[in-house]
Amino acid sequence: MNNRALNQGGYFCLLGLIFLILILGTSCQFRKAYPEARHGAKMIFDPVGNKILLFGGRGENLTGGKLLNDIWVFDSETQDWQEIKTSSPPTSRLSPGFVYDPSHHQVILFGGYTNKGRLADTWLLDLDEYQWKEIHPPHSPPARSDMGMAYDKSNQVVVLFGGYCLENQRDYCDDTWVFDPDLNHWIEMNPISSPPVMYGHSLNYGSFKQQILLWGGHMSIMDQGRISSAGYNNSLWSYSYPNNQWIELSPVNQNKPSPRYWHQAAYDSEIPGLVIFGGDGGYGFLADTWLYNPVLNSWEKIKFLQPPPARTVGSLVYSPDDEQIFLFGGLNEDMESFRDTWSFTFNEGGNWTMISGN
């Protein structure tokens, strides 16, 4: 073989190598990262960074999926997910309390479910440095998961109600607790009356009347010394921290969401109103969207041509900067987890849009 043939062969090999590098580089450039499929995760909106944070949950399916303790950030402008590495993260878990504290630019985490049982730990996540810190208040709520927990912006405290508790610590889980971020301590409120014993309900701060709103949940009763199901709830309650008072609300219309638990809920401060999506109704998972309007004190069902697939224990959060609600993950009726991202807006009567698929 002459030198010219060798040179031509080397030339074509070089061209092939360059082409391969370009192809691989292009494919890597457009390969986006997403959180793995999960349910029982929690999301908050960070207005300082205009980002949505996703934490924890259980991956893959209801029984075989691993528990998670990762943090992902969603940028609604670029519609990209990015994993954030944090220092000294808490134990992997699902269905904890997870709320944003704007007065200290931090996340407050409480409890949740692990493979070794339910937890009663309290953690703070510094959103400037993304550093976790466990704190040890002198008094804390008993271990639990699937509680309702929300930040009361008008009073700058965290309100917690109910949840799935450890039976050997508290037979009934209908307790109300408040966490003060300035003092880093919990206090049990012991109001005169409370919503029923329940777990899997939602708790959201309603800015219109500056109150905590509770909806849905799986109710329980004590029957012959054992806790038994009392069905699903579809009543709406409000809690006033200054008055330490729960009040069951009576919307003016009879048309309201069917009883359920493990639904997805977020409060839209622009409308304003409480948005409910999906959940477990006992006879199947749901894919309906409802709005509770506190101005009119009424429920309205929002109808769509293509809503997200039916699910339960997904993650829902409102972004005031985008005036949109974002949904991630959840569990389908085959007991497998989603990894899809959706946005919801009330433009033109309401619309769901899929951002990324499963």
N, C-alpha and C positions, 0 to 999 in steps of 0.2 A: 504494500500500500504506500502511495507517495505522500509527501508532506502536505500537498494541497488537500488531499482527501482527509488527512488527519485534522488539518486546520478547519475544514468545513464541518467535520463531525464535532469538534470541540465547540465551534461557533453555535451549532444547533443545540448542543447540550446546554450551553450557557443560556441560550434563548429560552429553552424549556425550563431551566431552573428559575430564571427571572419570572416567567409566566406563572410557575407554581407558587412562587413567593407572593406575587401580586394577588393571585386567587385566594391563597390562604389568608393573606393580610386583609383582603376585602371582606372575607367571610367572618374573620375575627372582629373586624371593625363594626360589623352590623349585628353581631351576636349580643343580644341584650340579656342582662341578668334579671331574674325574677325570684321572689321568695318561693321556696318549695311549697307544694300543696299542703294545706293545713286547715284545721278547724279549732275553735276555742282560743284563737289569738285575740289580741286587743290592739286597738288603734287610737291614737290621739293626734290632734293638729297642733303644730308648733307655729304660732303666728310670727315669732321672731325670725325664724328661717323660712317661713312660708312653706313648710314641709309637713308631710304626714309620716308618723312613726308607727311601725308595726312590731309587736313583740310576741314571741313565744307561740304557744298552741301545740297541737299534736299533728304530726304529718301523716300523709298517706291515707289511713283509714281509722275507723273507730277503735279497733282493738290492737292492731299490729303496728300502728305508726309510732315513731319515736317522739318523745317530748322534746320541745325546743326552748331555747332561751336567747335566740338571736334577735338583733335589731335591724330592721330594714327601713330605709327612708324613701318615700315616693315624692318625686317632683312633678307636680301637676302641670307645670309649663312644658317640660320636655317629655312628660309621661314616662319617665324612666324610674326604675327601682335601683337602689344601691344598698348593699350591706354595709353596716357600720360596725367596726370592731370596738367593743367596749372593754373597760378594765374591770376585773373581778365581778363578772355577772352573777346574778342569783341562780339558784337551781332551776333547771328546765321545768316547765309547768304549763298547764292550760287552765283557762277560765279563772284568772285572778281578778282582783280589782286593779285598775290601771287608769290613772287620770292625770291630766295636765294641770300643774299649779303655776299660773301666770305671775304670781307675786314673787316667786323665787326662780322662775324659768327652769322648772324641774318636773320630772314625772314621779308620782307617788304610786308604789306597787304594794299590794297587800294580798297575802294568801295565794290560793290556787291549788290545783290538784297535781300530785306527783305519783310515781309508781309506788312510793312508800307511804302514801296517804296525803291528807290535806294539811295545809300549812297555815301558820299564824305569824309569819314574818313580815316586817315592814322595810321596804327599800326605797331609796331616793336615787334618781338618775339625773345627774347634772347635765343639762342640754348644751352647755357651753363647752365642756370638756369630754362629754360622753363617758363619765365615770360613775359607776355604781357605788353606793354606800349603804350598808345595812345599819339600821338604827334599832335601839332597844328601849322603847318606851316602858315606863313602869307598869302600865296596864295596857292590854291589847284585847281585841275581840278574839273569841275562841277560833280555832282553826276551821277553815271553810274554803269552798270554791263556789262558783256560780252565783255570787252575791250581786246585788246592785250597788254601784259606787259611783259618785259624781262629785265634781267640784262646784261648790256654791260660791259663785263669783261675787255676789253682793255681800257675803259675810266672810269670804276668804277662808273657808274651811272645807273639808272633805266629809261628805255624808255617806254612810254605809248602812244598808239594810239587808237582813236575811241572808240566804244562801244555803248551800248544802254543807251542814255542819257535822262535826264528829259527835256521835250519839253519846259517847262516854263523857263529854264535856258539857253538852247542852242538848236536852231532849228536843226543845223547840227552838227553831231558828227564825224568830220574828223580832230580833233585837235591832235597835237603832244606835249607831255609834257615830261620833264626830272626831275627826283628826284635825288638830290645829298645827299647820306647818310652821308657824312662828315658834311654837313651844315644843314641837315634835312629840306630842303626846295624844293618846286616845282617851275619850271619855264616853261611857255609856249613858245615853240620854234618858232612858226609861219613860217615854211619853205615856200618857194616860191610856190612849188607844193606838192601835197599829193595824196595818194591813195583815192579812192572814199569813200564817207560816208558809214560806215558799222559797223556791230557788229558780234560777233560769229566767228571772224577770229583768226588766230594764230600768235603769235609773238615769235620768238626764236633768240637767239644769235648764229651766225655762226662763229665758231672760225677760219675756214680756211681763210676767208677774213676779219675777225674781223668786221662783220657787223650784223645789225639786219635784219632778214628776216620775211616778212609778207606774208601770203598766205591765200586764201579763204575768206569767209565772206558773210554776207547777206547785200547787198547794198541797199541804200535808196535814194530817190530824193524828192524834194519839189514840190508837185503838187497841185495847187490851194490853196495854204496856208496850206496844210497838208502834212505830211511825208508819202510817199508811198513806197512800195517795188520796187526795181529796179533789182530784180533777184539776182542770186548767182554768186560769183566771183571765178575764178580759175587762176587769174594772180598772179605773184610773184614779190614782191617789196623788195628793200633793202634800209636801212636807215643808213646814216653816221652821227654820232653825231658831230664830229669835223667840218664837212662841212655843217651840218644842211640841208641835202639834201636827198630827196626820189627819187629813180630811179626804173622804172619798168624794170625788167629783161626780156630778150628774150632767153629762152632755145633753143638750136640748133635743137632739135627734136620736131615734132608736137604732138607726143603721150604724153599726160599729164593727170593728174587727172581731172575728170569732176567737174564742178562748185558745190560748197557745202559750208555749214557753220556748226558751232558747231562740227567740226571734232576734232580728237585727233592728236597732233603733238609734236615731240621732236627732238632735234638735236643730232645726234650721232657724237661726235668729233673724234672717232677712224676711221670711214669709209673714209672721213667725209661725212655727208649729213643730210638733213632734211627728217625725216620720217613722213608720213601722214597716218593715219588709219581712215577709216569709215567717219561718219558725216551724215548730212541731205542734200540730193541732191534735195529736193523738191518733187520728185516722189517716195521717199522711203529712208529708212536708208541704209547705205552702210557698207560693210565689206572688202573693198579692202585696200591693203597696197602699198604705193608708196615711192620711194626714189628720192629726188633731189640731184644730185651730183654736188657740186660747182666746182670741178676740171674740169669736162667735160661740165659743164653748161647744164645738160640734166636730164630728168625725166626717171625713170624706174619703171615699175610695177612689184612688187614681188608677185609671185604666190605660193599659199599654198594648200595643200590637206584639211587641217582643220584649217582655221583661226578662231579667236574669232567670236561669233555671231555679226551680224550687230548692230550698236549702234551709239548714238550721245551723246555729252557732257559728255564723260568719262574723265578719268585722265591718262595722259601719261607722263613719265619722263625717262631720260637716266641716267644710273649709270655707270660712267667711270671705277670704280673699278671692276665691273662685266663685262663691255663691253656688257651690255644688256639694253634693253628698257623694262620698266614695265608698265602694264596697269591695272587700277582698275575701276570697276563700269561703269556707263553710263546709258542710257535710251534706252529701246527697242521699237519696233514699236507698242506694246500694251500700251506704256506710263508707263511701270513699270521699276523700277531701278534694275540694276545688283549689285551683291556683289562679283563678281569673280575677281581673280588675275591672270594675264598672264605675261609671259616674252617673249621677242623677241630677237633673235640673228641672225647675218648675217652668221654664220657658215654654210657651205655647201649650200650657196645660199640664206639662210634666213629661219627661222623657228619660229613659235609660239608654246609655251608650256603652258598648263594650270597648274597653281600652286594650286589653290583652286577654287572650283566650286561655283555656285550661291546658 
